[in-house]
Amino acid sequence: MAQIHKMIHNPFYYGVMNVKGKLYTHRYPPLIDKVLFDECQEVAKRWNKQKFQYGGIEFLFRGLIKCANSGRTVTNDRKTRKYVSGGTASWTYLGYWDKTKKKRWVREDAILKQVEDALKAFKIDSDVLPSVIEYIKESNRNESDYINLQRDEMNKKVEVVQYRIDRLLNLHLDGLIDRDTFDNKKLELTTERNQLINEVVLSHQGDDRFKNAALAIITLISGLPEKLSSLTFEEKRNVIKMVFSNLTMKDGTLCCTYNKLLDEFKNLTNCIEWRAVIDKVRTTSELRNELIRLYSIYLSND
């Protein structure tokens, strides 16, 4: 396990090596790109997060909600009641703190109901959803045009960065900058160049990535309010972690912050609004990359 951990965190595989705490570009062909390396780091971070089981009991919201009054993580507990008839019943409670720092409790099912209500913001009317799906499919031609334009811009940026690297070398050879300055700046520029090259390579892998991601994510979120109760325990946790970037509880009420991308999809009522948002996501790098990231998570949990 230690050897695997070391390999996952070794930047050598995407083109740089660590020498006495400093990163230098090496001359060997990279085995992976920087994007994949960063995705691996994100996955590795999740292994260190709090487990959702405690004492063999599964808690849906364990480690996912912060108390707004105290800043502490909301706790979980299972209460069991025995009846005179001999039967028993169990309920899960979430523990938070009020303004006086006194511990309070709220039923988990009441909080889950608030999650279901929050997911209704993504509901798409049955007569609108088919048109949205069809628009995404038809937009593949526009997607190809957009990718070609982005590819040309990235190639121009690669040329500019390469020119700056060559100029930097001349400054160093002329004695105008010292070795440390040269090494640090070269690493920065080379990393930028390699990231741009990786983006160009990814753009050649096909124009269907956006279409497939958009279809999968929009179809998923459109039916979440009705589907949530039928999902498995782990699927529910995955959905909650995907949809919400932050969850806090104040006096028994859940406060939700949506994922930045999914926030764009809230409360859209007609095809015109949906088309505008789809085009915005398709042509905005930050939103587009987040859509692809969520799609990767969706596939890994499928």
Phi, psi and omega in degrees: 000321181297322180292321178295317178301318180296320180294317182298325184264007182272115181288352182304325187288342176254008169122001178229156178233149182265116178237108180053044176086357180247145180262132179230141176289129178260173187264002182273148178297129178293144180274332178224170177263167182297327180299312179295321179301314180296322178297321177297322179296321179294318178297318181297323180298324183292338178294336183271357182283163184298136178289152181269003174251142177219120182062030180083358181260132179274130178240119187300318187258011183302123178078003186257344186237137175255146175279125183293329183280323185252340184080000181271162178287133178297136183268169180228144178207151179249125179250133180240135180240134177260134179262160180301327181291348181103347179282165179227158176217145182235145177225146176260134180240149173253134182256129177226180182236138178275186185295337179270007180071018177274139182287132178234162183228146176220144181295140179298321182295332176291322178289322178298324177297323177293325175296315179300320178295321180294327180287343179294344178296341182262002184296133177245129179302146184299333179274350180262322185306313179301323179292323178295314180298317180295322179296320179298317179295317182288338184282003182299326178294316177297325179297319179296317178298318181295316181297318179299319179295315179296323180296318178297319180294320180293322178296322177296320179294322178299317179297319180295315180295319179297321177299319180293324177295315179297319180293323178298318179298318179298320178298320180291317180295329178278359178078017182275341175225149181279175186296317181298315179299317179299312182298315182296315182289324178296318178299316180299313182290320180294320177298317178298316180298315181295323177296319178296318179297319178298320179295322177296316179299315180298325181294338179274355184280000177128150182268005184270354185299314180294315182301311182297319180294314182297315180300315183294312185290316181293319177297321180296307186289335182294334181251010186298316182305321180277328186278337190305316184294336182268354180285156175290168181303311182292324178297321177298316178298318180297319178297314181299317180291329181283317186283321187252130177274340180203137177231126176231155178238131177230114179054042175085000180250132182276131176249122188249135168245121184281154169308140187303320178292309184294337176299332178292335185268005184283140167054037174273132191249343184215173184296324182297315179295318180296318180297319180297318181289320178300317178294323179296315180295319182296327186253004177250114188305314183298314180290320179299313180295324178293324176298315179297322179296314179296325179295322177298317178296318179301316180293323181290337180263359185289000000 
